[in-house]
Amino acid sequence: MDSASDIVIGRHPVHGIVAATPRHSAAAELMLQRLGFRPVSGTPLRVLSGDDLETTHRTGEAIATLRSAGYTVTADLVCGAVPEGAAPRRLPAPAPADDPWVTRPESGETAPPPE
């Protein structure tokens, strides 16, 4: 793993597209989470879920977004090159944790019905 990079993205033989943060930056972890990377239990990796075509495209967008945010990203060529000047993806603002109207698929919770 390249410890000089903030984030390393590559293809794992079992998990598919994965990312790691060699510098253990909480901010980089949050960015990966907001880009759709989910933790792999028992490892320092985060996996990008979806089918191969979708994840390849999303990986390119994630790399462009991370670099435009100032992160140093190392990615293997299997993920696909990001064209110079590619527009970064806008990240949605995170919903407050106590917002009752937000669907939280990771916990199975949904918003209450309107009254």
N, C-alpha and C positions, 0 to 999 in steps of 0.2 A: 504494500500500500504506500502511496506517495504521501509522506508526512508533510511535505512542503505545501500541499494543496489544502484548501478549506474543505472541499468535498471531492470524493472520488466516485465516479459512476461507471458501471460496467455490467457485463452479462455474466450471471452465475449459472452453472450447469443445472442446478435444481430449481432455483427461485426465479430465474429470468433476469430482468433489469433490476439492479440493486444499487444502492448508494451507501456510502459511509462517510463519517466525518472524523478524519484522523486527528484533528485538533480538539475534538470533543466540545465543539462550540454549541451552546444551547441555541443561539440565534440561527445557526446553520441547520440544526435539527428542526427548529420551528419552520424554517423555509421549506425544507424537504417535506414536512408534514402538510403544509399548505399546498404543495405541488402534487400531493397524492401519494407520496411514499409512506408506507406503513411499516412499523417495526416487525422484524422477524424474531420470534421468541427465541431466547437463549443465544442470540448473536448480536454483534454491534451493527448489523446491516438493516437497511430499510428497503422494502420491495415496492416496485411500481406495478400495481395489478392491472389486468386487462389483457386483450389478445395481442399477438405479436405485432400486427400492423399498427394498432392503436398505441401500444407502448413505445414503439419505435418513434412515432410522430411526437408523442408526449415527452419522450426523453429529449428529443431535439429542442422542443419548446422549453423544457425545464432547464437545460444547459444554457440556453440563451437568456432566460430569466435570471438565473443565478449569477451569470457573468455580468449582466447589466446591473445587478444589485451590488456588484463589487466583490463577489466571492471568486476565489481561485478554484477552478474546476478542472479536474483531469478526467477524461472520458476515453474509453477504448473505442476503436474505430467501428466495432460491431454495432454500436448504438446509432451510428449515422452521424455524418458531419452536420454541423449547424452553419448555414450560409452566413457569410459576413453581412452584418447589418440586419440580420433577422430580427423582426419585432418581438420583444419579450412579451410573455403572457402577463396580463394584469391579474394580480392575486386578489381574491375577495377579502374583505376585512373579516377577521374572525368574529363570530358571534359571541356575545358575553356568555359565560358558562351558566349563568342563572336565568337566561332568557327562556321562558316557558314555551315560546312559539317556534322554537328551532327543532328540527328533526335531527336526532343524534343516532345515525345508523349503527355506529360502533357499540352503542349501549342498548339498542333496540327501543329506545324511547322515541315517542312522537309528540307532536304538539297537541295540547288539549283542544277539544272541539270548541268552536266559537259559541258564545252564550247568546 
